[in-house]
């Protein structure tokens, strides 16, 4: 199933998509790079990730852009702890495909492995 999601994301991107993602160390360029960040980082870290719209999606009247605020929830590997965070996503489209994708991460919460206590992500990293 995960493989299909990664492939689907890539299929929605133009060949030269510009992908700015807080999960990436730098701006990514190209459909294959978008596929790789989902395969190697996002779904490898949160294999059961689920996204829920908090606000939006908001679509430009001419169909060339969209924005949404999302909540992402998933189980972290290898710890099995829960991670929840919010993100804003902005996309631009050309020729029916995503040409630019930008996310902005908002602080999230993580559950400690031992007691499932909800902690801010920064506090979890300090443990």
C-alpha positions in Angstrom: 0.0 0.0 0.0 2.7 2.5 1.0 4.5 2.0 -2.4 1.3 3.0 -4.1 1.0 6.2 -2.1 4.6 7.2 -2.9 4.0 6.5 -6.5 0.7 8.4 -6.5 2.4 11.5 -5.0 5.1 11.3 -7.6 2.6 10.9 -10.4 0.9 14.2 -9.3 4.1 16.1 -9.7 5.5 17.7 -12.9 8.9 16.3 -14.0 10.6 19.5 -12.7 8.6 20.0 -9.5 10.2 22.2 -6.8 9.6 20.6 -3.4 10.3 22.6 -0.3 9.6 20.4 2.7 10.6 20.7 6.4 11.5 17.0 6.2 14.2 17.6 3.6 17.5 19.2 4.3 17.3 21.3 1.2 14.9 22.3 -1.6 14.3 19.2 -3.8 13.9 19.3 -7.6 12.2 16.8 -9.8 9.5 14.1 -9.6 12.0 11.4 -8.5 13.2 13.6 -5.6 9.6 14.0 -4.4 9.2 10.2 -4.7 12.4 9.6 -2.7 11.5 11.9 0.2 8.2 10.1 0.7 9.9 6.6 0.4 13.1 7.2 2.3 12.1 9.8 4.9 8.4 10.4 5.4 6.9 6.9 5.2 10.0 5.3 6.6 9.7 7.4 9.7 5.9 7.3 10.0 4.8 4.2 8.0 1.2 4.5 9.1 1.0 8.3 8.7 -2.5 9.7 8.3 -3.4 13.3 7.3 -6.5 15.2 8.3 -7.5 18.6 6.9 -7.8 21.2 9.7 -8.6 24.0 7.2 -9.0 23.9 3.5 -8.2 22.9 1.0 -8.5 26.4 -0.5 -8.3 26.3 -4.3 -7.4 29.4 -6.4 -10.3 30.4 -8.8 -8.1 29.7 -11.8 -7.0 26.3 -10.5 -3.3 27.1 -10.4 -2.8 27.0 -6.7 -4.1 25.3 -3.5 -3.4 25.6 0.2 -4.4 23.6 3.3 -3.6 23.2 6.9 -3.2 19.6 8.0 -2.7 17.4 11.0 -0.4 14.4 10.5 -0.5 11.5 13.0 1.6 8.4 12.9 3.7 5.8 14.7 7.4 6.6 14.8 9.8 3.9 13.8 11.6 2.2 15.4 10.3 3.4 18.8 6.6 2.8 18.2 5.8 6.2 19.9 3.0 8.4 18.5 3.8 11.6 16.7 1.3 14.3 15.9 2.1 17.6 14.2 0.5 20.3 12.1 1.7 21.6 8.8 0.6 24.1 6.2 0.9 23.0 2.5 0.9 25.2 -0.5 0.9 23.9 -4.0 1.1 25.5 -7.5 0.0 23.7 -10.6 0.9 23.9 -14.3 -0.4 21.6 -17.0 -2.5 19.8 -14.4 0.5 18.7 -12.3 2.1 20.1 -9.2 5.0 22.4 -10.1 5.7 23.8 -6.6 5.0 22.3 -3.2 5.9 24.0 0.0 5.2 22.9 3.6 5.7 24.7 6.9 6.0 22.6 10.0 4.3 23.6 13.3 5.6 22.1 16.5 3.9 18.8 17.4 3.6 16.3 20.2 5.1 13.0 20.7 4.2 10.2 23.2 7.0 8.8 25.4 7.6 5.2 24.8 7.4 4.1 28.4 4.2 5.8 29.6 2.6 7.2 26.4 2.7 10.6 28.1 2.2 13.4 25.6 5.3 15.5 25.3 6.3 18.4 23.1 8.6 17.2 20.3 11.5 19.2 21.7 11.1 17.6 25.1 11.0 14.1 23.6 14.3 14.8 21.7 15.9 15.8 25.0 15.0 12.5 26.7 
